[in-house]
Amino acid sequence: MAQSLTSKILARHTLRQDGDHLLISYDHLLLHDATGALLIEPFRKLGKPLAHPERILAAADHFVPPATAERAEILQQYLDFTLELAGIRRSPFTGICHQIMVEDPLVGCGQFIIGADSHTIMAGALGNLACGLGSTDILFSMVTGFTWLAPPKILKLKLQGNQTTTIRGKDIALQILHTLGTTTYADYAFECVDATTTKLSMDSRFSLACMGAEMGAAFFTIVHDEITATFLQAKGVKTPAILADHNAHYDARETIQIPSEPLVAIPPAPWCVEPAKDLKHIPIHQAFVGSCTGGRLEDIADTVAIIKGKKVATNVRLVVIPASKKVYLDALEAGYISEIIKAGGIVDAPSCGPCGGIDKGIIGSGQNMIATSNRNFPGRTGPGDTYLASALVTAASAITGYITDPREFAP
């Protein structure tokens, strides 16, 4: 029987099937300080060894550096705990866990990846099945070497159209959210084919897959092609591609025409989407370029393309947080960091930051933030309002002081 990509990856990792559920092995298990700290006491009480320590990647990114004494204590407890776990891949202070995962040379395509965070789904951009699980489920997987899941229904999602110079993966994610919402295909495995004429960059694909969590997807897998192959080859991965059979069965099919103009998600949710050009009446107090959805080199390069030779608007904070040390170093080498600072921007250490209301850019009551992050639910980043957009829109807004279509800055 012809199989989809999703079905093939599941079949390769299924240990057995019990009724309606599959017993699934995993290739990688992701931990970070905020949710990983919740596992310390239960793990010690179990008194069981790790099933596959070499498959565990332990990052520290949420409370880095800690903004309160309480978080400093949580972070230290987590760091001490991960030191006790012999054989794991320990990578604290190197950036956001999801970015570290896709940069890891052991992470290829056709793998099954789990993590204690919903945006673990981002690794699906490399042709994997990746998903976030609750802390209790992750603890179970750490000591057993597997997890359980019901086989999901599968949506074949085709992207088509011509990507213009001001459209990025974030705009396409917002277009999908606007078109499909979060309930139409809730808990489906999204199998996304990039059939656009110019093909999305790998950084844009990471942004798109990351927001699969906001779409309600169980998985968001982007089918392997030459863009994927080039990225994997650059980090030394030679894993052969896994592709769907020509006549594979899908439970549903959708075709999305990528947007022709930059989009913005307005409060109170990521699926409330408007064209950027229609939102000039909204002033901003902070522009944030960062998070697992928008802190990569493409985002920083886009920011500099807009702000170079200009100044951030009076009383506006431009906060830029690279997604990883690698991204930070690449941005330094390219001269991007100095341009951001010259324009009046603030550059922080690779970490999560204001996205989850943690630190390094919380907004106050009556303030508006435009951000490359993934969620704008009320209160998530402080009592103010958050608008979601690409780095191009965010940077343009930082210069004008109000939500701005970056096409206004086109040469």
LUMKOL-157803 format. One record per residue (C-alpha): residue number from 1; residue in one letter; x negated, y, z. Coordinates in Angstrom, 2 decimals, padded with zeros to 5 digits. Layout:
BEGIN
[NUM; "A"; [X; Y; Z]]
...
% end
This chain:
BEGIN
[1; "M"; [000.00; 000.00; 000.00]]
[2; "A"; [-001.32; 003.44; -000.93]]
[3; "Q"; [-002.35; 005.48; 002.10]]
[4; "S"; [-002.65; 009.14; 003.01]]
[5; "L"; [-005.87; 010.52; 004.49]]
[6; "T"; [-004.21; 010.65; 007.90]]
[7; "S"; [-003.13; 007.01; 007.68]]
[8; "K"; [-006.61; 005.91; 006.67]]
[9; "I"; [-008.30; 007.67; 009.59]]
[10; "L"; [-005.76; 006.26; 012.03]]
[11; "A"; [-006.21; 002.75; 010.61]]
[12; "R"; [-010.00; 002.97; 010.99]]
[13; "H"; [-009.65; 003.92; 014.66]]
[14; "T"; [-006.73; 001.71; 015.71]]
[15; "L"; [-007.76; -000.98; 018.17]]
[16; "R"; [-004.26; -002.46; 018.34]]
[17; "Q"; [-000.61; -001.49; 018.14]]
[18; "D"; [001.78; -002.00; 021.03]]
[19; "G"; [005.35; -001.35; 019.98]]
[20; "D"; [005.62; 002.23; 018.74]]
[21; "H"; [002.18; 003.27; 019.96]]
[22; "L"; [-001.35; 002.89; 018.67]]
[23; "L"; [-004.38; 002.26; 020.83]]
[24; "I"; [-006.94; 004.64; 019.27]]
[25; "S"; [-010.70; 004.88; 019.73]]
[26; "Y"; [-012.33; 008.30; 019.48]]
[27; "D"; [-015.61; 009.51; 018.02]]
[28; "H"; [-015.92; 012.65; 020.17]]
[29; "L"; [-014.37; 013.93; 023.39]]
[30; "L"; [-014.62; 017.64; 024.17]]
[31; "L"; [-014.78; 019.19; 027.64]]
[32; "H"; [-014.99; 022.80; 028.78]]
[33; "D"; [-015.26; 024.46; 032.15]]
[34; "A"; [-011.66; 025.66; 032.64]]
[35; "T"; [-009.92; 022.31; 032.11]]
[36; "G"; [-012.93; 020.08; 032.74]]
[37; "A"; [-013.12; 021.34; 036.31]]
[38; "L"; [-009.66; 019.85; 036.90]]
[39; "L"; [-011.09; 016.38; 036.30]]
[40; "I"; [-013.86; 016.44; 038.89]]
[41; "E"; [-011.99; 015.20; 041.95]]
[42; "P"; [-009.79; 012.65; 040.10]]
[43; "F"; [-012.83; 011.24; 038.27]]
[44; "R"; [-014.77; 010.78; 041.50]]
[45; "K"; [-011.78; 009.14; 043.16]]
[46; "L"; [-011.49; 006.63; 040.33]]
[47; "G"; [-015.08; 005.59; 040.81]]
[48; "K"; [-015.30; 004.25; 037.25]]
[49; "P"; [-018.14; 004.78; 034.76]]
[50; "L"; [-017.78; 006.62; 031.48]]
[51; "A"; [-016.84; 004.29; 028.63]]
[52; "H"; [-018.86; 006.16; 025.99]]
[53; "P"; [-020.92; 008.98; 027.53]]
[54; "E"; [-022.68; 009.66; 024.23]]
[55; "R"; [-019.35; 010.62; 022.67]]
[56; "I"; [-018.66; 013.37; 025.21]]
[57; "L"; [-019.58; 016.97; 024.40]]
[58; "A"; [-019.44; 019.22; 027.46]]
[59; "A"; [-019.39; 022.97; 026.80]]
[60; "A"; [-019.01; 025.91; 029.16]]
[61; "D"; [-017.26; 028.83; 027.51]]
[62; "H"; [-014.19; 030.08; 029.38]]
[63; "F"; [-015.81; 031.51; 032.51]]
[64; "V"; [-019.07; 032.60; 030.86]]
[65; "P"; [-020.28; 034.78; 032.41]]
[66; "P"; [-017.76; 034.55; 035.27]]
[67; "A"; [-015.77; 037.70; 035.99]]
[68; "T"; [-014.79; 036.79; 039.56]]
[69; "A"; [-016.34; 034.94; 042.48]]
[70; "E"; [-013.64; 032.28; 042.22]]
[71; "R"; [-014.49; 031.59; 038.58]]
[72; "A"; [-018.19; 031.57; 039.37]]
[73; "E"; [-017.55; 028.79; 041.87]]
[74; "I"; [-015.39; 026.82; 039.41]]
[75; "L"; [-018.06; 027.16; 036.73]]
[76; "Q"; [-020.82; 025.97; 039.07]]
[77; "Q"; [-018.78; 022.99; 040.20]]
[78; "Y"; [-018.21; 022.02; 036.58]]
[79; "L"; [-021.88; 022.46; 035.65]]
[80; "D"; [-022.97; 020.33; 038.60]]
[81; "F"; [-020.38; 017.72; 037.62]]
[82; "T"; [-021.59; 017.47; 034.01]]
[83; "L"; [-025.16; 017.03; 035.26]]
[84; "E"; [-023.98; 013.90; 037.06]]
[85; "L"; [-022.62; 012.39; 033.81]]
[86; "A"; [-025.68; 010.68; 032.43]]
[87; "G"; [-025.87; 010.34; 028.67]]
[88; "I"; [-023.34; 013.00; 027.66]]
[89; "R"; [-024.11; 015.80; 025.19]]
[90; "R"; [-024.27; 018.78; 027.52]]
[91; "S"; [-024.12; 022.19; 025.84]]
[92; "P"; [-023.27; 025.01; 028.27]]
[93; "F"; [-023.57; 028.69; 027.36]]
[94; "T"; [-023.96; 028.05; 023.62]]
[95; "G"; [-020.56; 029.37; 022.60]]
[96; "I"; [-016.92; 028.42; 022.27]]
[97; "C"; [-016.46; 024.66; 022.57]]
[98; "H"; [-014.57; 024.28; 019.28]]
[99; "Q"; [-017.25; 026.09; 017.31]]
[100; "I"; [-019.97; 024.05; 019.03]]
[101; "M"; [-018.10; 020.90; 018.07]]
[102; "V"; [-018.02; 021.67; 014.34]]
[103; "E"; [-021.66; 022.81; 014.40]]
[104; "D"; [-022.74; 019.54; 016.07]]
[105; "P"; [-024.70; 017.35; 013.59]]
[106; "L"; [-022.87; 014.26; 014.87]]
[107; "V"; [-019.52; 015.63; 013.76]]
[108; "G"; [-018.74; 014.67; 010.20]]
[109; "C"; [-015.50; 013.84; 008.39]]
[110; "G"; [-013.00; 011.01; 008.80]]
[111; "Q"; [-013.45; 011.05; 012.58]]
[112; "F"; [-010.98; 011.03; 015.47]]
[113; "I"; [-011.65; 013.80; 017.98]]
[114; "I"; [-009.91; 014.65; 021.26]]
[115; "G"; [-010.43; 017.45; 023.73]]
[116; "A"; [-008.96; 019.07; 026.83]]
[117; "D"; [-007.80; 022.12; 024.86]]
[118; "S"; [-005.08; 022.59; 022.23]]
[119; "H"; [-007.46; 024.23; 019.73]]
[120; "T"; [-009.51; 021.04; 019.48]]
[121; "I"; [-007.33; 020.71; 016.36]]
[122; "M"; [-009.81; 023.07; 014.62]]
[123; "A"; [-012.22; 020.20; 013.84]]
[124; "G"; [-009.61; 018.96; 011.38]]
[125; "A"; [-010.99; 021.54; 008.94]]
[126; "L"; [-013.81; 019.07; 008.23]]
[127; "G"; [-011.44; 016.31; 007.18]]
[128; "N"; [-010.97; 014.83; 010.66]]
[129; "L"; [-008.03; 014.07; 012.90]]
[130; "A"; [-008.51; 016.27; 015.97]]
[131; "C"; [-006.11; 017.10; 018.77]]
[132; "G"; [-005.89; 018.52; 022.25]]
[133; "L"; [-004.71; 016.42; 025.18]]
[134; "G"; [-003.86; 017.15; 028.80]]
[135; "S"; [-006.54; 016.79; 031.46]]
[136; "T"; [-005.05; 013.55; 032.80]]
[137; "D"; [-005.07; 012.02; 029.32]]
[138; "I"; [-008.68; 013.10; 028.82]]
[139; "L"; [-009.67; 011.53; 032.15]]
[140; "F"; [-008.03; 008.27; 031.02]]
[141; "S"; [-009.96; 008.39; 027.74]]
[142; "M"; [-013.27; 009.14; 029.46]]
[143; "V"; [-013.13; 005.93; 031.46]]
[144; "T"; [-011.40; 003.63; 028.94]]
[145; "G"; [-012.86; 004.77; 025.60]]
[146; "F"; [-009.50; 005.13; 023.91]]
[147; "T"; [-006.20; 006.99; 023.92]]
[148; "W"; [-002.61; 006.22; 022.97]]
[149; "L"; [-000.42; 007.91; 020.41]]
[150; "A"; [002.70; 007.36; 018.40]]
[151; "P"; [001.96; 007.40; 014.64]]
[152; "P"; [002.99; 010.89; 013.50]]
[153; "K"; [005.03; 011.76; 010.47]]
[154; "I"; [002.81; 013.29; 007.80]]
[155; "L"; [003.27; 016.53; 005.88]]
[156; "K"; [001.33; 017.12; 002.69]]
[157; "L"; [000.72; 020.86; 002.63]]
[158; "K"; [-000.56; 022.33; -000.63]]
[159; "L"; [-002.07; 025.81; -000.77]]
[160; "Q"; [-001.99; 027.51; -004.13]]
[161; "G"; [-002.63; 030.96; -005.56]]
[162; "N"; [-005.55; 033.30; -006.01]]
[163; "Q"; [-007.41; 034.50; -002.93]]
[164; "T"; [-008.09; 038.21; -003.25]]
[165; "T"; [-011.03; 039.94; -001.54]]
[166; "T"; [-008.94; 041.00; 001.47]]
[167; "I"; [-007.25; 037.64; 002.19]]
[168; "R"; [-008.73; 035.19; 004.69]]
[169; "G"; [-007.73; 031.96; 006.39]]
[170; "K"; [-006.03; 033.96; 009.14]]
[171; "D"; [-003.64; 035.56; 006.63]]
[172; "I"; [-002.82; 032.13; 005.23]]
[173; "A"; [-002.17; 030.74; 008.72]]
[174; "L"; [000.23; 033.62; 009.38]]
[175; "Q"; [001.92; 033.00; 006.03]]
[176; "I"; [002.46; 029.33; 006.93]]
[177; "L"; [003.83; 030.31; 010.34]]
[178; "H"; [006.15; 032.86; 008.75]]
[179; "T"; [007.35; 030.36; 006.13]]
[180; "L"; [007.62; 027.14; 008.12]]
[181; "G"; [007.92; 028.33; 011.70]]
[182; "T"; [006.93; 026.03; 014.56]]
[183; "T"; [009.83; 023.59; 014.70]]
[184; "T"; [010.36; 022.44; 011.09]]
[185; "Y"; [007.36; 020.11; 011.24]]
[186; "A"; [006.67; 019.96; 014.97]]
[187; "D"; [004.34; 017.07; 015.85]]
[188; "Y"; [003.70; 016.20; 012.19]]
[189; "A"; [000.19; 015.55; 010.99]]
[190; "F"; [-000.51; 018.33; 008.49]]
[191; "E"; [-002.65; 017.13; 005.58]]
[192; "C"; [-003.68; 020.32; 003.80]]
[193; "V"; [-004.97; 020.47; 000.23]]
[194; "D"; [-006.76; 023.64; -000.87]]
[195; "A"; [-005.57; 024.02; -004.46]]
[196; "T"; [-006.26; 027.76; -004.59]]
[197; "T"; [-008.18; 029.02; -007.59]]
[198; "T"; [-011.15; 030.34; -005.62]]
[199; "K"; [-011.13; 027.91; -002.63]]
[200; "L"; [-011.23; 029.07; 000.98]]
[201; "S"; [-014.59; 029.45; 002.70]]
[202; "M"; [-015.42; 027.02; 005.50]]
[203; "D"; [-015.07; 029.81; 008.07]]
[204; "S"; [-011.60; 030.64; 006.75]]
[205; "R"; [-010.69; 026.94; 006.92]]
[206; "F"; [-011.73; 026.79; 010.56]]
[207; "S"; [-009.49; 029.76; 011.30]]
[208; "L"; [-006.59; 028.15; 009.45]]
[209; "A"; [-006.95; 024.73; 011.09]]
[210; "C"; [-007.35; 026.32; 014.52]]
[211; "M"; [-003.90; 027.88; 014.21]]
[212; "G"; [-002.42; 024.48; 013.48]]
[213; "A"; [-001.87; 024.46; 017.24]]
[214; "E"; [000.45; 027.46; 016.90]]
[215; "M"; [002.29; 025.72; 014.04]]
[216; "G"; [003.18; 022.84; 016.36]]
[217; "A"; [001.11; 020.36; 014.34]]
[218; "A"; [-000.12; 017.15; 015.92]]
[219; "F"; [-003.15; 017.37; 013.61]]
[220; "F"; [-004.19; 019.86; 010.94]]
[221; "T"; [-006.54; 018.15; 008.51]]
[222; "I"; [-007.99; 019.91; 005.47]]
[223; "V"; [-008.82; 017.47; 002.72]]
[224; "H"; [-012.54; 017.07; 002.02]]
[225; "D"; [-013.84; 018.78; -001.12]]
[226; "E"; [-017.00; 020.53; -002.34]]
[227; "I"; [-016.67; 023.25; 000.33]]
[228; "T"; [-016.60; 020.61; 003.07]]
[229; "A"; [-019.49; 018.69; 001.51]]
[230; "T"; [-021.70; 021.78; 001.32]]
[231; "F"; [-021.08; 022.63; 004.99]]
[232; "L"; [-021.76; 019.07; 006.15]]
[233; "Q"; [-024.90; 018.74; 004.03]]
[234; "A"; [-026.28; 021.98; 005.51]]
[235; "K"; [-026.22; 020.41; 008.98]]
[236; "G"; [-027.56; 017.06; 007.78]]
[237; "V"; [-024.35; 015.03; 007.74]]
[238; "K"; [-024.12; 012.43; 004.98]]
[239; "T"; [-020.78; 010.86; 005.91]]
[240; "P"; [-018.87; 009.89; 002.74]]
[241; "A"; [-015.54; 011.59; 002.18]]
[242; "I"; [-012.28; 009.82; 002.93]]
[243; "L"; [-009.51; 010.82; 000.53]]
[244; "A"; [-005.85; 009.96; 000.21]]
[245; "D"; [-004.81; 007.43; -002.42]]
[246; "H"; [-003.33; 008.95; -005.56]]
[247; "N"; [000.22; 007.76; -004.87]]
[248; "A"; [000.13; 007.94; -001.07]]
[249; "H"; [003.41; 008.22; 000.83]]
[250; "Y"; [004.22; 011.40; 002.79]]
[251; "D"; [007.21; 012.10; 004.99]]
[252; "A"; [007.45; 015.65; 003.69]]
[253; "R"; [005.75; 017.96; 001.19]]
[254; "E"; [005.44; 021.74; 001.14]]
[255; "T"; [003.65; 024.18; -001.16]]
[256; "I"; [002.56; 027.52; 000.25]]
[257; "Q"; [001.70; 030.43; -002.00]]
[258; "I"; [-001.12; 032.24; -000.25]]
[259; "P"; [-000.32; 035.88; 000.55]]
[260; "S"; [-001.26; 038.68; -001.80]]
[261; "E"; [-001.62; 041.25; 000.99]]
[262; "P"; [-003.08; 041.21; 004.52]]
[263; "L"; [-000.65; 040.15; 007.24]]
[264; "V"; [-000.22; 040.88; 010.94]]
[265; "A"; [001.64; 038.91; 013.63]]
[266; "I"; [003.54; 041.32; 015.85]]
[267; "P"; [004.68; 040.62; 019.44]]
[268; "P"; [006.04; 038.46; 020.87]]
[269; "A"; [004.75; 035.48; 018.84]]
[270; "P"; [002.36; 034.41; 016.06]]
[271; "W"; [005.23; 033.60; 013.70]]
[272; "C"; [006.62; 037.16; 013.80]]
[273; "V"; [004.74; 038.36; 010.72]]
[274; "E"; [004.72; 041.66; 008.82]]
[275; "P"; [002.50; 043.16; 006.10]]
[276; "A"; [-000.31; 045.25; 007.58]]
[277; "K"; [000.59; 048.19; 005.33]]
[278; "D"; [003.98; 048.52; 007.04]]
[279; "L"; [002.56; 048.92; 010.55]]
[280; "K"; [000.72; 052.26; 010.37]]
[281; "H"; [003.01; 053.67; 013.04]]
[282; "I"; [001.47; 051.39; 015.69]]
[283; "P"; [-001.53; 052.91; 017.50]]
[284; "I"; [-004.19; 050.61; 018.93]]
[285; "H"; [-006.39; 050.93; 021.98]]
[286; "Q"; [-008.58; 047.89; 021.44]]
[287; "A"; [-009.71; 045.85; 018.45]]
[288; "F"; [-011.06; 042.39; 019.22]]
[289; "V"; [-013.06; 040.27; 016.77]]
[290; "G"; [-013.75; 036.88; 018.30]]
[291; "S"; [-012.22; 033.69; 019.74]]
[292; "C"; [-012.22; 030.18; 018.26]]
[293; "T"; [-009.95; 031.54; 015.53]]
[294; "G"; [-011.97; 034.57; 014.45]]
[295; "G"; [-015.49; 034.88; 015.79]]
[296; "R"; [-017.51; 033.31; 012.99]]
[297; "L"; [-020.08; 034.83; 010.67]]
[298; "E"; [-017.50; 035.60; 007.97]]
[299; "D"; [-015.46; 037.56; 010.52]]
[300; "I"; [-018.46; 039.54; 011.71]]
[301; "A"; [-019.59; 040.20; 008.13]]
[302; "D"; [-016.07; 041.41; 007.28]]
[303; "T"; [-016.13; 043.69; 010.30]]
[304; "V"; [-019.39; 045.26; 009.20]]
[305; "A"; [-018.19; 045.63; 005.61]]
[306; "I"; [-015.46; 047.92; 006.94]]
[307; "I"; [-017.24; 049.84; 009.73]]
[308; "K"; [-020.73; 050.33; 008.29]]
[309; "G"; [-021.56; 054.02; 008.18]]
[310; "K"; [-018.40; 054.92; 010.13]]
[311; "K"; [-017.44; 055.40; 013.78]]
[312; "V"; [-014.84; 053.60; 015.85]]
[313; "A"; [-011.86; 055.90; 016.48]]
[314; "T"; [-011.87; 058.01; 019.63]]
[315; "N"; [-010.58; 056.15; 022.68]]
[316; "V"; [-010.54; 052.81; 020.83]]
[317; "R"; [-012.62; 049.87; 022.03]]
[318; "L"; [-014.05; 047.55; 019.38]]
[319; "V"; [-015.06; 044.31; 021.11]]
[320; "V"; [-016.95; 041.70; 019.09]]
[321; "I"; [-017.72; 038.27; 020.56]]
[322; "P"; [-019.55; 035.77; 018.31]]
[323; "A"; [-018.15; 032.25; 018.51]]
[324; "S"; [-021.53; 030.62; 019.16]]
[325; "K"; [-025.21; 031.31; 019.67]]
[326; "K"; [-025.84; 030.22; 016.10]]
[327; "V"; [-023.30; 032.72; 014.81]]
[328; "Y"; [-024.82; 035.42; 017.04]]
[329; "L"; [-028.36; 034.72; 015.81]]
[330; "D"; [-027.24; 034.60; 012.17]]
[331; "A"; [-025.43; 037.92; 012.65]]
[332; "L"; [-028.54; 039.43; 014.25]]
[333; "E"; [-030.71; 038.27; 011.38]]
[334; "A"; [-028.27; 039.73; 008.86]]
[335; "G"; [-028.31; 043.10; 010.65]]
[336; "Y"; [-024.61; 042.94; 011.53]]
[337; "I"; [-024.99; 043.38; 015.28]]
[338; "S"; [-026.91; 046.64; 014.98]]
[339; "E"; [-024.30; 048.04; 012.59]]
[340; "I"; [-021.52; 047.22; 015.05]]
[341; "I"; [-023.38; 048.96; 017.87]]
[342; "K"; [-024.16; 052.01; 015.69]]
[343; "A"; [-020.45; 052.31; 014.91]]
[344; "G"; [-019.62; 052.34; 018.63]]
[345; "G"; [-018.66; 048.72; 019.04]]
[346; "I"; [-019.33; 046.43; 021.99]]
[347; "V"; [-020.94; 043.02; 021.44]]
[348; "D"; [-020.57; 040.36; 024.15]]
[349; "A"; [-022.04; 036.92; 024.83]]
[350; "P"; [-020.63; 033.98; 022.84]]
[351; "S"; [-017.61; 032.81; 024.82]]
[352; "C"; [-013.81; 032.94; 024.89]]
[353; "G"; [-013.19; 036.42; 026.33]]
[354; "P"; [-009.85; 038.24; 026.23]]
[355; "C"; [-008.00; 035.69; 024.08]]
[356; "G"; [-006.74; 033.73; 027.09]]
[357; "G"; [-006.63; 036.72; 029.43]]
[358; "I"; [-009.97; 035.72; 030.89]]
[359; "D"; [-012.35; 038.70; 030.67]]
[360; "K"; [-014.40; 041.01; 028.40]]
[361; "G"; [-011.44; 042.96; 027.03]]
[362; "I"; [-008.20; 042.55; 028.96]]
[363; "I"; [-005.65; 045.21; 028.01]]
[364; "G"; [-003.48; 047.19; 030.39]]
[365; "S"; [000.15; 048.20; 030.47]]
[366; "G"; [001.12; 050.40; 027.54]]
[367; "Q"; [-001.97; 049.43; 025.53]]
[368; "N"; [-002.00; 047.74; 022.12]]
[369; "M"; [-004.69; 045.35; 020.94]]
[370; "I"; [-005.22; 044.03; 017.44]]
[371; "A"; [-007.18; 040.79; 017.49]]
[372; "T"; [-008.48; 037.89; 015.42]]
[373; "S"; [-007.36; 035.48; 018.16]]
[374; "N"; [-004.51; 032.98; 017.95]]
[375; "R"; [-001.73; 033.87; 020.40]]
[376; "N"; [000.09; 037.07; 021.28]]
[377; "F"; [002.65; 035.82; 023.76]]
[378; "P"; [003.65; 038.45; 026.36]]
[379; "G"; [001.07; 038.75; 029.14]]
[380; "R"; [-001.49; 036.42; 027.56]]
[381; "T"; [-004.20; 039.07; 027.21]]
[382; "G"; [-002.88; 041.44; 029.87]]
[383; "P"; [000.36; 043.41; 030.26]]
[384; "G"; [-000.08; 045.25; 026.94]]
[385; "D"; [000.91; 044.12; 023.45]]
[386; "T"; [-001.30; 042.08; 021.10]]
[387; "Y"; [-001.15; 041.97; 017.31]]
[388; "L"; [-002.90; 039.18; 015.38]]
[389; "A"; [-004.77; 039.73; 012.14]]
[390; "S"; [-007.91; 038.97; 010.16]]
[391; "A"; [-011.22; 040.63; 010.98]]
[392; "L"; [-010.76; 042.90; 007.98]]
[393; "V"; [-007.47; 044.29; 009.33]]
[394; "T"; [-008.87; 044.44; 012.86]]
[395; "A"; [-011.98; 046.37; 011.83]]
[396; "A"; [-010.00; 048.78; 009.63]]
[397; "S"; [-007.67; 049.46; 012.56]]
[398; "A"; [-010.62; 050.11; 014.86]]
[399; "I"; [-011.79; 052.88; 012.54]]
[400; "T"; [-008.42; 054.59; 012.06]]
[401; "G"; [-006.93; 054.02; 015.52]]
[402; "Y"; [-003.74; 052.45; 014.15]]
[403; "I"; [-002.90; 049.18; 012.39]]
[404; "T"; [-004.41; 049.54; 008.93]]
[405; "D"; [-004.41; 047.61; 005.69]]
[406; "P"; [-008.12; 047.10; 004.83]]
[407; "R"; [-007.39; 047.80; 001.19]]
[408; "E"; [-007.44; 051.46; 002.19]]
[409; "F"; [-011.21; 051.05; 002.58]]
[410; "A"; [-011.75; 049.36; -000.78]]
[411; "P"; [-014.48; 051.06; -002.85]]
% end
